[in-house]
Every structure is written in structure tokens, then in C-alpha cells.
């Protein structure tokens, strides 16, 4: 069983997560980075995470955390140019570069244990 996610998300963190989840929803369906089943699950749980965070909730399930982690990884790949994306998504990710990298570090630690 995974340890509880105890990192306290700031308002800026939540806005960044909402942005990267939106990018993932827009970019992942047209991608061949992962299997269609994983894409389907990621989009399903990202929608749930978006709803939870948009409504000010902080009870995020492990599946939603996984979707957020995937979205942060995708955004980092877009920033580095390894993942093709629309100009809007590239700009959104680059504008949130520092927040994305900070959160990616937090989520990487959570998923590596």
C-alpha cells in the first residue's frame, strides 16, 4: 500500500496541476506515447482530479495522483521538446516551467518509494 500523499498543495500548485491536466487531456488522445488503455484511464482519472481540485477539494485518490504525475511528466517532455504538442500547450507548459519541475520532483519522490 502506498504511503499517504501529505504534500500541501499551494494555490499556485493547484493552478499548475489544472493546467497540466488540461494539456494532457488535449494532447494525449492524439499521442502514441502509451497504449490506448492507459490513455483512457489517465483521461478518466484526470477528469476526476480536475473536478476535485477545481472544487477546492484535497481528497485525491491514488489513481488521480497517478494521472497528475503522468500529466507532469508529459508537460516536462513538452518543455524539453521530447513530446510533440500544439503551440498553445507548449506555451502553457513553458510558462509554468518552474512549478511543473517542482511538482514533478514531489510526485517523483512519492511514486519512487
C-alpha positions as CSV (number, residue, x, y, z in Angstrom):
1,X,0.0,0.0,0.0
2,X,1.3,3.4,-1.0
3,X,2.0,6.0,1.8
4,X,-0.4,8.9,2.1
5,X,0.2,11.9,-0.1
6,X,0.9,14.6,2.5
7,X,2.4,17.4,0.4
8,X,0.4,20.5,1.0
9,X,-0.5,22.0,-2.4
10,X,-0.4,25.8,-2.7
11,X,-3.0,27.7,-4.8
12,X,-0.2,28.0,-7.4
13,X,0.4,24.3,-7.3
14,X,-3.3,23.6,-7.9
15,X,-3.4,26.0,-10.9
16,X,-0.3,24.4,-12.3
17,X,-1.8,20.9,-11.9
18,X,-5.1,22.0,-13.5
19,X,-3.1,23.4,-16.4
20,X,-1.0,20.3,-17.0
21,X,-4.1,18.1,-16.7
22,X,-5.8,20.2,-19.3
23,X,-2.7,19.9,-21.6
24,X,-2.8,16.1,-21.1
25,X,-6.5,16.0,-22.0
26,X,-5.8,18.0,-25.1
27,X,-2.6,16.3,-26.2
28,X,-2.7,12.6,-25.0
29,X,-5.6,11.3,-27.2
30,X,-3.6,12.1,-30.3
31,X,-0.4,10.5,-29.0
32,X,1.2,7.2,-29.5
33,X,3.3,7.5,-26.3
34,X,1.4,4.9,-24.4
35,X,-1.3,2.3,-25.1
36,X,-4.9,3.4,-25.7
37,X,-6.0,1.7,-22.4
38,X,-3.5,3.8,-20.4
39,X,-4.6,6.9,-22.2
40,X,-8.2,6.1,-21.5
41,X,-7.5,5.6,-17.7
42,X,-5.3,8.7,-17.5
43,X,-8.0,10.8,-19.0
44,X,-10.7,9.4,-16.8
45,X,-8.8,10.0,-13.6
46,X,-7.5,13.4,-14.8
47,X,-11.2,14.5,-15.2
48,X,-11.9,13.4,-11.7
49,X,-8.8,15.2,-10.4
50,X,-9.7,18.3,-12.3
51,X,-13.2,18.3,-10.7
52,X,-11.8,17.6,-7.2
53,X,-9.2,20.4,-7.4
54,X,-11.4,22.9,-9.2
55,X,-14.0,22.5,-6.3
56,X,-11.3,23.1,-3.7
57,X,-11.1,19.5,-2.6
58,X,-8.0,17.9,-1.3
59,X,-9.0,14.3,-1.1
60,X,-7.2,13.0,-4.2
61,X,-7.2,9.2,-4.9
62,X,-4.1,7.3,-5.8
63,X,-5.5,6.9,-9.3
64,X,-5.9,10.7,-9.6
65,X,-2.4,11.2,-8.2
66,X,-1.1,8.8,-10.9
67,X,-2.9,10.9,-13.6
68,X,-1.4,14.1,-12.2
69,X,2.0,12.5,-12.2
70,X,1.6,11.4,-15.8
71,X,0.4,14.9,-16.8
72,X,3.5,16.5,-15.1
73,X,5.8,14.0,-16.9
74,X,4.0,14.8,-20.2
75,X,4.4,18.6,-19.6
76,X,8.1,18.1,-18.8
77,X,8.5,16.2,-22.0
78,X,6.7,19.0,-23.9
79,X,9.0,21.6,-22.3
80,X,12.2,19.7,-23.3
81,X,10.9,19.1,-26.8
82,X,10.8,15.3,-26.5
83,X,7.0,15.3,-26.8
84,X,5.3,17.0,-29.7
85,X,2.4,19.3,-28.8
86,X,0.4,22.2,-30.1
87,X,1.8,25.7,-29.7
88,X,-0.8,26.5,-27.1
89,X,0.3,23.5,-25.0
90,X,4.0,24.3,-25.4
91,X,3.4,27.9,-24.3
92,X,1.3,26.9,-21.3
93,X,3.9,24.4,-20.1
94,X,6.8,26.8,-20.6
95,X,5.0,29.5,-18.7
96,X,4.7,27.1,-15.7
97,X,8.2,25.6,-16.1
98,X,9.4,26.1,-12.5
99,X,6.1,25.0,-10.9
100,X,6.0,21.9,-13.1
101,X,9.5,20.9,-12.3
102,X,9.0,21.5,-8.6
103,X,5.8,19.4,-8.5
104,X,7.4,16.7,-10.7
105,X,10.1,16.4,-8.1
106,X,7.5,16.0,-5.3
107,X,5.5,13.4,-7.3
108,X,8.6,11.5,-8.5
109,X,9.6,11.0,-4.8
110,X,6.0,9.9,-3.9
111,X,5.9,7.3,-6.7
112,X,9.5,6.1,-6.3
113,X,9.0,4.7,-2.7
